[in-house]
Amino acid sequence: MIVYATHSGGRYLPIKDSLREQPEGKRGVYVNLTNQCNCACTFCLRHMKEMAEESSLWLKTEPAVEQVKAELDNLPWEYVSEVVFCGFGEPTMRLDAVVELLKYIKAVHPEVKTRLNTNGLSDLAHGRSTAGDFAGGILDTISISLNASNAQRYLELTRAKYGLKSFDAMLDFAQNCKEYISNVVMTVVEKVENQQEIDKCQKICDERGLKLRVRIYEDS
């Protein structure tokens, strides 16, 4: 699926099925652009379960930007509260596509909030500072996976392809995003880390003026 909604029980539904199950109220709509990822996180669902082909987020081919725009155009926008770039891959592996689609959404539906869920490694992926790509109010919230309080633990958990330098690069990216995005949120996953480690992550965020959110662990 390219565009989908999330429902209880860890289910991903096409928008028509989402509305059939929950006909009332607004919801977040998710955009899935790629299977590529520059991490192999030990807690990621990619490595823990197989999904039925008809409900899978795994893409047989990466969608062209115009294909995604066409799916967005067909959305019942009166039911959409937020558009979130998040799939089983890392969205910023297709950074240009993400930025183009964010601009399109804000041009057509400026009242709808936008969010990007990312591992924060786009600077390393693209070999340059990328926070400025989100200038101009196209992105309301960026959620960045902090995961750990130090580089060694981060690498153990994420198995990032860039090695130990990934941790500092992710933090620098988050810091730079504050200039262009009003809501920068760092995340850790409950049960993956103990409270002592989460407290250390909170300290890092406090020192950098960043928000920390503890994500609910999903094992199914």
C-alpha positions in Angstrom: 0.0 0.0 0.0 1.1 3.5 -0.7 -1.5 5.5 1.3 -3.1 3.9 4.3 -4.5 4.3 7.8 -3.6 2.6 11.0 -6.1 0.7 13.2 -6.1 -1.2 16.5 -4.2 -4.4 16.5 -1.4 -3.1 14.4 -3.4 -3.2 11.2 -2.8 -1.1 8.1 -5.9 -0.5 6.1 -6.6 1.2 2.7 -8.6 4.4 3.3 -11.8 2.9 2.0 -11.6 0.1 4.5 -10.6 2.5 7.2 -13.8 4.5 6.6 -15.9 1.4 6.5 -14.6 0.3 9.9 -14.5 3.8 11.4 -17.0 6.0 9.4 -16.8 8.9 11.8 -14.0 11.2 12.8 -10.7 12.4 11.3 -7.6 10.3 11.2 -4.0 10.4 10.2 -3.2 9.2 6.7 0.2 7.6 6.1 2.3 7.7 2.9 4.6 4.8 2.2 7.3 5.6 -0.4 10.1 3.0 -0.1 11.3 -0.3 1.3 14.8 1.0 1.5 16.3 1.6 5.0 19.8 2.5 6.1 19.2 0.8 9.5 18.3 -2.7 10.5 16.9 -2.1 14.0 16.7 -5.1 16.3 13.2 -4.1 17.4 11.8 -3.3 13.9 8.7 -5.1 12.8 10.4 -5.6 9.4 12.4 -8.3 11.0 9.7 -9.8 13.2 6.7 -10.7 11.2 5.3 -11.6 7.8 2.3 -9.7 6.6 -0.4 -10.9 4.3 0.3 -9.6 0.8 -3.0 -7.8 0.5 -2.3 -5.8 3.6 1.4 -5.4 3.4 3.4 -2.2 3.4 6.1 -3.8 1.3 6.2 -2.2 -2.1 6.7 -4.3 -5.2 7.9 -1.1 -6.9 8.5 2.4 -5.5 5.7 4.7 -6.5 6.4 7.7 -8.7 5.6 11.1 -7.2 2.7 11.6 -9.7 1.3 8.3 -8.6 1.3 9.3 -5.0 -0.2 12.7 -5.9 -3.1 10.9 -7.7 -3.8 8.8 -4.6 -3.7 11.9 -2.4 -6.1 13.6 -4.7 -8.6 10.8 -4.3 -8.6 11.0 -0.5 -11.7 12.1 1.4 -9.9 15.1 2.9 -12.8 15.9 5.2 -11.6 12.9 7.2 -7.9 13.7 7.2 -6.3 15.3 10.2 -2.6 14.7 9.3 -0.5 13.3 6.5 2.4 11.3 7.9 5.4 10.0 5.8 6.1 6.7 7.4 6.3 3.1 6.0 8.4 0.0 6.5 11.3 1.9 4.8 13.1 5.1 5.7 11.2 8.0 3.9 14.3 10.2 3.6 15.9 7.6 1.3 13.6 9.4 -1.2 14.1 12.8 0.2 13.3 14.7 -3.0 10.0 12.9 -3.3 9.1 13.6 0.3 9.8 17.3 -0.1 7.9 17.6 -3.4 4.9 15.8 -1.9 5.0 18.0 1.3 4.9 21.1 -0.9 2.0 19.6 -2.9 0.0 18.8 0.2 0.5 22.3 1.7 -0.4 23.9 -1.6 -3.7 22.0 -2.0 -4.7 21.5 1.7 -2.7 24.0 3.7 -4.9 23.4 6.8 -3.8 19.7 7.1 -0.9 19.0 9.4 2.2 17.1 8.0 4.6 14.9 9.8 7.7 12.9 8.9 8.8 9.9 10.9 12.5 9.3 10.3 15.7 7.8 11.7 17.4 11.2 11.2 20.3 9.9 9.1 19.4 11.8 5.9 22.6 13.9 6.2 24.7 10.8 6.0 22.5 9.3 3.3 22.8 12.3 1.0 26.2 13.6 2.0 25.0 17.1 3.0 23.0 19.0 5.5 19.3 18.3 4.7 17.3 20.0 7.4 16.9 23.1 5.2 15.0 21.1 2.7 12.0 21.4 5.0 12.1 25.2 5.1 9.0 27.2 4.2 6.5 25.6 6.6 5.9 22.5 4.6 6.5 20.2 7.6 4.8 20.7 10.9 6.3 17.9 12.9 9.4 15.7 12.5 9.7 12.6 14.7 13.3 11.4 14.9 14.3 8.0 16.4 16.8 8.7 19.2 16.7 5.1 20.4 19.7 5.3 22.8 21.8 7.7 24.9 25.2 6.9 23.4 26.8 6.0 20.1 27.7 2.4 21.0 24.2 1.5 22.3 22.6 3.3 19.3 24.7 1.2 16.9 23.8 -2.0 18.7 20.1 -1.3 18.4 19.9 0.2 15.0 22.8 -1.5 13.2 23.0 1.7 11.1 25.1 1.3 8.0 27.2 4.4 8.7 28.6 3.0 12.0 29.3 4.9 15.2 29.2 8.4 13.6 25.5 7.8 13.0 24.5 8.9 16.5 26.1 12.3 16.4 24.9 12.9 12.9 21.3 12.1 13.9 21.6 14.5 16.9 23.0 17.3 14.7 20.2 16.8 12.2 17.6 17.1 14.9 19.3 20.3 16.2 19.4 21.8 12.7 15.7 20.9 12.1 14.7 23.3 14.9 15.4 26.2 12.6 12.9 25.0 10.0 10.3 22.9 11.7 8.2 24.1 14.7 7.8 20.7 16.3 10.9 18.5 16.6 10.3 15.3 18.6 12.8 12.6 19.6 11.6 9.1 20.4 12.7 6.0 22.3 10.9 2.7 22.4 9.5 1.4 25.7 10.7 -2.1 26.8 13.7 -1.8 24.4 15.4 0.4 26.9 15.1 0.5 30.7 14.0 3.6 32.7 17.6 4.5 33.5 18.5 4.7 29.8 15.3 6.6 29.0 16.2 9.1 31.7 19.6 9.6 30.0 17.8 10.2 26.7 15.6 12.7 28.4 18.7 14.5 29.6 20.1 14.7 26.1 16.9 16.2 24.8 16.7 18.7 27.7 20.2 19.9 27.0 19.4 20.4 23.3 15.9 21.9 23.8 14.2 18.9 22.2 11.1 17.0 23.1 11.2 13.3 24.0 8.4 10.8 23.4 8.4 7.2 24.6 6.9 5.0 21.9 4.8 2.0 22.7 6.5 -1.2 21.8 4.7 -3.4 19.3 5.5 -7.1 19.1 2.9 -8.2 16.7 
